[in-house]
Amino acid sequence: MKPAFWIGVGLLALFAAPDWGASREVVGPQFTAEGQLALPQDYREWVYLSSGLGMTYGAATSSDSEHANFDNVFVTRRAYQAFRETGAWPDKTMFILEIRSSHAKGSINHGGHYQGDVTAVEGEMKDKSNPRGKWTFFGFDLDKGSGTPFPRTAACYSCHARHGAVDNTFVQFYPTLLPIALKKGVIKPVAGEP
């Protein structure tokens, strides 16, 4: 066969093939018809920032360590890339906090902890146009797949505003982003820390 034929077949295959590298991430938060924030079904495909085990922001007790939960934090790829470039979270940044139970014994494990079932999912979203505040926290109903805002009196608002190292977020606990924030000089003095 002629080389032109094979070149044509190759070009056809190239243009007809799916774009495997293309991001399928929906840009920006999505809302239900009732106005609730839709839980992004692909959040586990976002950028994983960190996990904490048994973290508490109040006084720790012995029962806290016995029933410690894992906190897994994810952020959209677009926001992660913007933060890496600028040291700032762009408008419509969204974080998901997935809370899972922990287990100490199971199968061959006889030490340490591993993650169990999802016990709760929460979100944080930046929206500069929101007159009540540019950051809003959400609790998701996993059966409905949607979230409602926490009241502005919830402790998460004041805690993040006071202790968030960068723009209301706990970058101090994200080991892949902390060096970037330090290099760019965007870490704010965090209350109660040296």
Secondary structure as a PSIPRED ss2 file (coil, helix, strand):
# PSIPRED VFORMAT (PSIPRED V4.0)

   1 M C   1.000  0.000  0.000
   2 K C   1.000  0.000  0.000
   3 P H   0.000  1.000  0.000
   4 A H   0.000  1.000  0.000
   5 F H   0.000  1.000  0.000
   6 W H   0.000  1.000  0.000
   7 I H   0.000  1.000  0.000
   8 G H   0.000  1.000  0.000
   9 V H   0.000  1.000  0.000
  10 G H   0.000  1.000  0.000
  11 L H   0.000  1.000  0.000
  12 L H   0.000  1.000  0.000
  13 A H   0.000  1.000  0.000
  14 L H   0.000  1.000  0.000
  15 F H   0.000  1.000  0.000
  16 A H   0.000  1.000  0.000
  17 A C   1.000  0.000  0.000
  18 P C   1.000  0.000  0.000
  19 D C   1.000  0.000  0.000
  20 W C   1.000  0.000  0.000
  21 G C   1.000  0.000  0.000
  22 A C   1.000  0.000  0.000
  23 S C   1.000  0.000  0.000
  24 R C   1.000  0.000  0.000
  25 E C   1.000  0.000  0.000
  26 V C   1.000  0.000  0.000
  27 V C   1.000  0.000  0.000
  28 G C   1.000  0.000  0.000
  29 P C   1.000  0.000  0.000
  30 Q C   1.000  0.000  0.000
  31 F E   0.000  0.000  1.000
  32 T C   1.000  0.000  0.000
  33 A C   1.000  0.000  0.000
  34 E C   1.000  0.000  0.000
  35 G C   1.000  0.000  0.000
  36 Q C   1.000  0.000  0.000
  37 L E   0.000  0.000  1.000
  38 A E   0.000  0.000  1.000
  39 L C   1.000  0.000  0.000
  40 P C   1.000  0.000  0.000
  41 Q C   1.000  0.000  0.000
  42 D C   1.000  0.000  0.000
  43 Y H   0.000  1.000  0.000
  44 R H   0.000  1.000  0.000
  45 E H   0.000  1.000  0.000
  46 W C   1.000  0.000  0.000
  47 V E   0.000  0.000  1.000
  48 Y E   0.000  0.000  1.000
  49 L E   0.000  0.000  1.000
  50 S E   0.000  0.000  1.000
  51 S E   0.000  0.000  1.000
  52 G E   0.000  0.000  1.000
  53 L E   0.000  0.000  1.000
  54 G C   1.000  0.000  0.000
  55 M C   1.000  0.000  0.000
  56 T C   1.000  0.000  0.000
  57 Y C   1.000  0.000  0.000
  58 G C   1.000  0.000  0.000
  59 A C   1.000  0.000  0.000
  60 A C   1.000  0.000  0.000
  61 T C   1.000  0.000  0.000
  62 S H   0.000  1.000  0.000
  63 S H   0.000  1.000  0.000
  64 D H   0.000  1.000  0.000
  65 S H   0.000  1.000  0.000
  66 E H   0.000  1.000  0.000
  67 H C   1.000  0.000  0.000
  68 A C   1.000  0.000  0.000
  69 N E   0.000  0.000  1.000
  70 F E   0.000  0.000  1.000
  71 D E   0.000  0.000  1.000
  72 N E   0.000  0.000  1.000
  73 V E   0.000  0.000  1.000
  74 F E   0.000  0.000  1.000
  75 V E   0.000  0.000  1.000
  76 T C   1.000  0.000  0.000
  77 R H   0.000  1.000  0.000
  78 R H   0.000  1.000  0.000
  79 A H   0.000  1.000  0.000
  80 Y H   0.000  1.000  0.000
  81 Q H   0.000  1.000  0.000
  82 A H   0.000  1.000  0.000
  83 F H   0.000  1.000  0.000
  84 R H   0.000  1.000  0.000
  85 E H   0.000  1.000  0.000
  86 T H   0.000  1.000  0.000
  87 G C   1.000  0.000  0.000
  88 A C   1.000  0.000  0.000
  89 W C   1.000  0.000  0.000
  90 P C   1.000  0.000  0.000
  91 D C   1.000  0.000  0.000
  92 K C   1.000  0.000  0.000
  93 T C   1.000  0.000  0.000
  94 M E   0.000  0.000  1.000
  95 F E   0.000  0.000  1.000
  96 I E   0.000  0.000  1.000
  97 L E   0.000  0.000  1.000
  98 E E   0.000  0.000  1.000
  99 I E   0.000  0.000  1.000
 100 R E   0.000  0.000  1.000
 101 S E   0.000  0.000  1.000
 102 S E   0.000  0.000  1.000
 103 H E   0.000  0.000  1.000
 104 A C   1.000  0.000  0.000
 105 K C   1.000  0.000  0.000
 106 G E   0.000  0.000  1.000
 107 S C   1.000  0.000  0.000
 108 I C   1.000  0.000  0.000
 109 N E   0.000  0.000  1.000
 110 H C   1.000  0.000  0.000
 111 G C   1.000  0.000  0.000
 112 G C   1.000  0.000  0.000
 113 H C   1.000  0.000  0.000
 114 Y E   0.000  0.000  1.000
 115 Q E   0.000  0.000  1.000
 116 G E   0.000  0.000  1.000
 117 D E   0.000  0.000  1.000
 118 V E   0.000  0.000  1.000
 119 T E   0.000  0.000  1.000
 120 A E   0.000  0.000  1.000
 121 V E   0.000  0.000  1.000
 122 E E   0.000  0.000  1.000
 123 G E   0.000  0.000  1.000
 124 E E   0.000  0.000  1.000
 125 M E   0.000  0.000  1.000
 126 K E   0.000  0.000  1.000
 127 D C   1.000  0.000  0.000
 128 K C   1.000  0.000  0.000
 129 S C   1.000  0.000  0.000
 130 N C   1.000  0.000  0.000
 131 P C   1.000  0.000  0.000
 132 R C   1.000  0.000  0.000
 133 G C   1.000  0.000  0.000
 134 K C   1.000  0.000  0.000
 135 W E   0.000  0.000  1.000
 136 T E   0.000  0.000  1.000
 137 F E   0.000  0.000  1.000
 138 F E   0.000  0.000  1.000
 139 G E   0.000  0.000  1.000
 140 F E   0.000  0.000  1.000
 141 D E   0.000  0.000  1.000
 142 L C   1.000  0.000  0.000
 143 D C   1.000  0.000  0.000
 144 K C   1.000  0.000  0.000
 145 G C   1.000  0.000  0.000
 146 S E   0.000  0.000  1.000
 147 G E   0.000  0.000  1.000
 148 T E   0.000  0.000  1.000
 149 P E   0.000  0.000  1.000
 150 F C   1.000  0.000  0.000
 151 P C   1.000  0.000  0.000
 152 R C   1.000  0.000  0.000
 153 T C   1.000  0.000  0.000
 154 A C   1.000  0.000  0.000
 155 A H   0.000  1.000  0.000
 156 C H   0.000  1.000  0.000
 157 Y H   0.000  1.000  0.000
 158 S H   0.000  1.000  0.000
 159 C H   0.000  1.000  0.000
 160 H H   0.000  1.000  0.000
 161 A H   0.000  1.000  0.000
 162 R H   0.000  1.000  0.000
 163 H H   0.000  1.000  0.000
 164 G C   1.000  0.000  0.000
 165 A C   1.000  0.000  0.000
 166 V E   0.000  0.000  1.000
 167 D C   1.000  0.000  0.000
 168 N C   1.000  0.000  0.000
 169 T E   0.000  0.000  1.000
 170 F C   1.000  0.000  0.000
 171 V H   0.000  1.000  0.000
 172 Q H   0.000  1.000  0.000
 173 F H   0.000  1.000  0.000
 174 Y C   1.000  0.000  0.000
 175 P C   1.000  0.000  0.000
 176 T C   1.000  0.000  0.000
 177 L C   1.000  0.000  0.000
 178 L H   0.000  1.000  0.000
 179 P H   0.000  1.000  0.000
 180 I H   0.000  1.000  0.000
 181 A H   0.000  1.000  0.000
 182 L H   0.000  1.000  0.000
 183 K H   0.000  1.000  0.000
 184 K H   0.000  1.000  0.000
 185 G C   1.000  0.000  0.000
 186 V C   1.000  0.000  0.000
 187 I C   1.000  0.000  0.000
 188 K C   1.000  0.000  0.000
 189 P C   1.000  0.000  0.000
 190 V C   1.000  0.000  0.000
 191 A C   1.000  0.000  0.000
 192 G C   1.000  0.000  0.000
 193 E C   1.000  0.000  0.000
 194 P C   1.000  0.000  0.000
